[in-house]
């Protein structure tokens, strides 16, 4: 260890802002060695793990009050010039201290560095999306359990992993959907408002406000950023029919890839138009029906046959597009990929609107009342809430 740093440096207490906040998941072992190397500072921990961190990285991540705002923890410093003179290096109580040539001192908690070494596997409380398997059954969490940190954490985990989860045994009171949503984050408003009622009504401006059956779709593909998460809370469902339908886009895209890679290429690389118009709104967007990331995983679906606008493509591409679209439609509406159940009063279903398509069977409005209340949330708010709960539970 190079011990040329000033011996008057006093190490702050562990996990202080001056040294960087530790993740709750692990603190990591203490440092046993820190030496200057040609490409940075070589570090070794008690468990034998080693790394070398560049000088610019270390200077950039100094957590002292001059480099990070002491209240907001936002970065105040940016190293714009290369570091030509190495700092003095010291280990004090197992933590790294650097004194730079301009006199600035940076202190780093050994566990904080251990968690952030380039070789470390990044961990997250937020699960990766998992396509549905055969006979998939969504997670059911009771309303009373959801109101506890453990129950809410379990529900959020299922939502972000599966794209669909239910809350059961809730009170039959207006606006409960808003109260549950606001535990997680602010409601996402659209041209239908921040909170909307789904029931048959005269002069509807959307098929959801009728009694007709609704084939599988996502909501609002005509928006540049369609809502991420939809919540539907059932207050009344005495009408005959009206069963809820769901299908996982991640599962169906894989089925399409197996059956016709050419169709997947067409639907993921050909932008088409979506448009909603009424007396006060005209909202349109041009995008592919399927968006994939660089590794071929689903990013979002934009399948909604009601507000698919006139197909504006070169004539020689139209037949192939229609053929690919028809195949995707048949896959989504096959029994192998559909999940069907009746939403009961006091139940709330939530789903990833950009992954999981939803629909319903036709119902008879004269046979009984059917009333759902809905709203939207941003996925970022679910992930944020889950990280907070994982930190505290």
DOMIRO-642040 format. One record per residue (C-alpha): y, z, x. Coordinates in steps of 0.25 Angstrom, whole numbers, padded with zeros to 4 digits, always signed. Example, Ala and Ser with C-alpha at 12.3 -4.5 7.8 and 13.67 -1.06 7.14 Angstrom:
-0018+0031+0049
-0004+0029+0055
END
This chain:
+0000+0000+0000
+0014-0003+0005
+0022+0010+0004
+0035+0005+0009
+0042+0008-0005
+0052+0020-0006
+0044+0032-0007
+0054+0038-0017
+0050+0029-0028
+0045+0037-0039
+0034+0031-0049
+0038+0032-0064
+0028+0038-0073
+0017+0029-0077
+0019+0019-0089
+0034+0020-0088
+0043+0008-0091
+0048+0008-0077
+0034+0005-0073
+0030-0004-0084
+0023+0000-0097
+0008+0001-0097
-0001-0005-0107
-0008+0005-0115
-0022-0002-0113
-0023+0002-0098
-0015+0009-0087
-0023+0004-0076
-0027+0010-0062
-0017+0015-0052
-0013+0006-0040
-0019+0009-0027
-0012-0002-0018
+0000-0010-0018
+0004-0019-0007
+0013-0031-0004
+0006-0044-0004
+0011-0058-0001
+0012-0061-0016
+0016-0048-0022
+0011-0034-0023
-0004-0032-0021
-0009-0021-0030
-0023-0013-0031
-0027-0003-0042
-0037+0009-0041
-0047+0000-0049
-0047-0011-0038
-0039-0021-0046
-0029-0029-0038
-0017-0038-0040
-0005-0044-0033
+0008-0044-0041
+0019-0054-0037
+0032-0047-0033
+0040-0055-0043
+0031-0050-0054
+0032-0036-0050
+0047-0037-0049
+0048-0043-0063
+0039-0032-0069
+0047-0020-0064
+0049-0011-0076
+0060-0002-0071
+0073-0001-0080
+0080-0011-0072
+0070-0021-0074
+0065-0018-0088
+0074-0012-0099
+0070+0002-0101
+0070+0002-0116
+0066-0012-0120
+0057-0014-0107
+0062-0028-0107
+0063-0035-0093
+0077-0035-0087
+0073-0041-0073
+0069-0055-0069
+0065-0058-0055
+0072-0071-0052
+0071-0072-0037
+0059-0071-0029
+0056-0058-0022
+0057-0061-0007
+0055-0046-0002
+0043-0038-0006
+0046-0024-0012
+0041-0011-0006
+0028-0007-0013
+0023+0007-0016
+0013+0014-0025
+0018+0027-0031
+0008+0035-0039
-0001+0022-0040
+0011+0014-0046
+0018+0002-0039
+0032+0003-0034
+0040-0008-0028
+0054-0007-0021
+0060-0021-0021
+0069-0026-0010
+0082-0024-0019
+0078-0009-0021
+0072-0011-0035
+0060-0003-0038
+0048-0007-0047
+0037+0003-0051
+0024-0002-0058
+0014+0006-0064
+0000+0003-0059
-0006+0002-0072
+0005-0007-0077
+0002-0016-0065
-0013-0015-0067
-0012-0020-0082
-0003-0032-0078
-0010-0037-0065
-0013-0052-0066
-0028-0049-0066
-0028-0040-0077
-0033-0045-0091
-0022-0044-0101
-0026-0035-0113
-0020-0035-0127
-0021-0028-0140
-0019-0041-0147
-0033-0048-0149
-0035-0063-0147
-0038-0071-0159
-0052-0072-0163
-0057-0084-0172
-0065-0079-0184
-0080-0080-0183
-0090-0083-0194
-0090-0072-0205
-0077-0067-0200
-0072-0054-0207
-0057-0050-0206
-0053-0036-0202
-0050-0027-0214
-0041-0015-0211
-0038-0005-0222
-0023-0003-0226
-0024+0012-0222
-0030+0008-0209
-0020-0002-0206
-0009+0008-0207
-0015+0015-0195
-0013+0010-0180
-0028+0008-0178
-0030+0000-0191
-0018-0008-0189
-0022-0011-0175
-0036-0016-0180
-0029-0025-0191
-0020-0031-0181
-0031-0033-0171
-0039-0040-0181
-0027-0049-0186
-0024-0054-0172
-0038-0056-0169
-0044-0062-0182
-0031-0068-0188
-0035-0061-0201
-0036-0046-0206
-0035-0038-0219
-0029-0025-0223
-0036-0019-0235
-0034-0007-0245
-0019-0008-0245
-0009-0004-0256
-0005-0013-0267
+0009-0012-0265
+0020-0023-0263
+0024-0026-0249
+0013-0019-0242
+0011-0032-0234
+0025-0030-0228
+0022-0016-0225
+0009-0019-0217
+0016-0031-0210
+0028-0023-0206
+0019-0013-0199
+0016-0025-0189
+0029-0032-0189
+0041-0039-0197
+0037-0049-0208
+0037-0063-0204
+0046-0070-0214
+0045-0084-0219
+0051-0093-0230
+0042-0085-0239
+0048-0072-0235
+0044-0061-0227
+0034-0056-0237
+0028-0065-0248
+0020-0064-0261
+0008-0073-0263
+0006-0075-0278
+0006-0086-0288
+0020-0089-0292
+0028-0100-0299
+0035-0110-0291
+0028-0107-0278
+0033-0113-0265
+0020-0110-0258
+0005-0112-0262
+0002-0098-0259
+0011-0094-0272
+0001-0102-0281
-0013-0099-0286
-0019-0111-0279
-0029-0110-0268
-0023-0111-0254
-0031-0118-0243
-0031-0112-0229
-0018-0112-0222
-0008-0105-0213
+0006-0101-0219
+0018-0108-0215
+0014-0118-0204
+0027-0125-0207
+0034-0114-0199
+0036-0115-0184
+0030-0101-0183
+0021-0099-0195
+0019-0084-0198
+0008-0078-0189
+0002-0067-0198
+0001-0067-0213
-0002-0054-0222
-0006-0055-0236
-0007-0042-0244
-0014-0043-0258
-0008-0035-0269
-0015-0042-0281
-0027-0052-0281
-0033-0052-0295
-0033-0067-0297
-0046-0074-0296
-0047-0083-0284
-0037-0082-0272
-0047-0078-0261
-0041-0078-0248
-0045-0088-0237
-0044-0088-0222
-0049-0096-0210
-0047-0094-0195
-0039-0105-0188
-0045-0101-0175
-0059-0102-0180
-0057-0115-0187
-0050-0122-0175
-0062-0119-0167
-0071-0125-0178
-0061-0137-0178
-0062-0138-0163
-0077-0139-0163
-0078-0149-0175
-0067-0158-0170
-0058-0156-0158
-0051-0168-0161
-0046-0163-0174
-0042-0150-0167
-0034-0158-0157
-0027-0166-0169
-0023-0154-0177
-0018-0146-0165
-0010-0157-0158
-0004-0164-0170
+0008-0157-0176
+0010-0159-0191
+0021-0154-0201
+0021-0142-0210
+0032-0140-0220
+0036-0130-0231
+0048-0134-0241
+0053-0127-0253
+0067-0125-0259
+0072-0117-0247
+0063-0120-0235
+0059-0132-0227
+0050-0127-0215
+0042-0136-0207
+0034-0137-0194
+0026-0147-0186
+0014-0142-0179
-0001-0144-0177
-0011-0138-0188
-0017-0131-0176
-0011-0126-0163
-0019-0122-0151
-0016-0115-0138
-0019-0121-0125
-0033-0116-0125
-0036-0121-0139
-0035-0108-0147
-0028-0108-0160
-0013-0105-0160
-0010-0108-0175
-0014-0115-0187
-0005-0123-0196
-0014-0127-0207
-0007-0127-0221
-0009-0139-0229
+0002-0136-0240
+0013-0137-0230
+0008-0148-0221
+0019-0158-0221
+0017-0173-0221
+0009-0177-0209
+0018-0184-0200
+0009-0190-0189
+0006-0204-0183
-0002-0212-0193
-0014-0214-0183
-0015-0198-0182
-0015-0195-0196
-0030-0197-0200
-0035-0189-0188
-0025-0178-0191
-0030-0177-0206
-0044-0178-0201
-0042-0166-0192
-0034-0158-0203
-0045-0160-0213
-0056-0155-0203
-0048-0142-0200
-0045-0140-0215
-0060-0141-0218
-0064-0131-0207
-0053-0121-0212
-0058-0122-0226
-0073-0122-0223
-0081-0109-0227
-0085-0107-0212
-0070-0104-0209
-0065-0098-0221
-0063-0083-0225
-0062-0079-0239
-0059-0066-0246
-0051-0060-0258
-0039-0052-0254
-0039-0039-0262
-0027-0031-0266
-0023-0022-0255
-0028-0031-0244
-0019-0038-0234
-0024-0050-0226
-0017-0054-0214
-0020-0067-0205
-0015-0075-0194
-0007-0086-0201
-0008-0095-0189
-0022-0094-0187
-0029-0090-0200
-0028-0099-0212
-0027-0093-0226
-0029-0098-0240
-0034-0093-0254
-0042-0098-0266
-0035-0102-0278
-0033-0090-0288
-0030-0089-0303
-0017-0082-0305
-0020-0080-0320
-0032-0071-0316
-0024-0060-0309
-0013-0057-0300
-0013-0061-0285
-0002-0056-0276
-0002-0056-0261
+0010-0052-0252
+0011-0058-0238
+0019-0058-0226
+0018-0063-0211
+0019-0056-0198
+0020-0062-0184
+0008-0061-0175
+0016-0055-0164
+0019-0043-0173
+0004-0040-0175
+0001-0042-0160
+0013-0032-0157
+0008-0022-0167
-0006-0022-0161
-0001-0020-0147
+0007-0008-0152
-0005-0002-0159
-0014-0005-0148
-0004+0003-0138
-0003+0015-0148
-0017+0016-0154
END
